[in-house]
Amino acid sequence: MPIEIEPVDLSDPSIEKVVEVLKGGKKMEAIMHYRNTHNVSLAEAEREVERIAEKLGL
């Protein structure tokens, strides 16, 4: 059974900051911001930031 992945909501204020930092070329900072604001593991934060970057074409 495939894993369902929720779409990324780029209008979420906490995601907007991640997007801003990603566009500035600071991927690790974006990962740490996501991790701190969503209280997730480093691995999960990295996966989510990768998804966001991919959706934005970064």
C-alpha positions as CSV (number, residue, x, y, z in Angstrom):
1,M,0.0,0.0,0.0
2,P,1.6,3.3,-1.0
3,I,2.2,6.0,1.5
4,E,-0.1,9.1,1.1
5,I,1.8,12.4,1.2
6,E,-0.1,15.5,2.1
7,P,0.3,18.4,-0.3
8,V,2.5,21.3,0.9
9,D,0.5,24.4,1.9
10,L,2.8,27.2,0.8
11,S,0.4,29.8,2.2
12,D,1.0,28.5,5.8
13,P,2.9,31.3,7.6
14,S,5.4,28.9,9.1
15,I,6.1,27.6,5.6
16,E,6.4,31.1,4.2
17,K,9.5,31.6,6.3
18,V,11.0,28.3,5.1
19,V,10.3,29.4,1.5
20,E,12.0,32.8,2.1
21,V,15.1,31.2,3.6
22,L,15.2,28.5,0.8
23,K,15.1,31.2,-1.8
24,G,18.0,32.9,-0.1
25,G,20.0,29.7,-0.6
26,K,20.1,28.7,3.1
27,K,18.7,25.1,3.0
28,M,20.1,24.1,6.4
29,E,18.6,27.1,8.0
30,A,15.3,26.3,6.4
31,I,15.4,22.8,7.7
32,M,16.2,24.0,11.2
33,H,13.4,26.5,11.1
34,Y,10.9,23.8,9.9
35,R,12.1,21.5,12.6
36,N,11.7,24.0,15.4
37,T,8.3,25.3,14.3
38,H,6.8,21.9,13.6
39,N,8.5,19.9,16.4
40,V,9.6,17.1,14.1
41,S,12.8,15.1,13.8
42,L,15.7,16.4,11.7
43,A,15.1,13.7,9.1
44,E,11.4,14.6,8.8
45,A,12.2,18.3,8.6
46,E,14.8,17.6,5.8
47,R,12.2,15.5,3.8
48,E,9.6,18.3,4.1
49,V,12.0,21.1,3.1
50,E,13.1,18.9,0.1
51,R,9.4,18.6,-0.9
52,I,8.9,22.4,-0.6
53,A,12.1,23.1,-2.6
54,E,11.0,20.6,-5.3
55,K,7.5,22.2,-5.5
56,L,9.2,25.6,-5.9
57,G,11.7,24.3,-8.5
58,L,14.6,25.2,-6.2
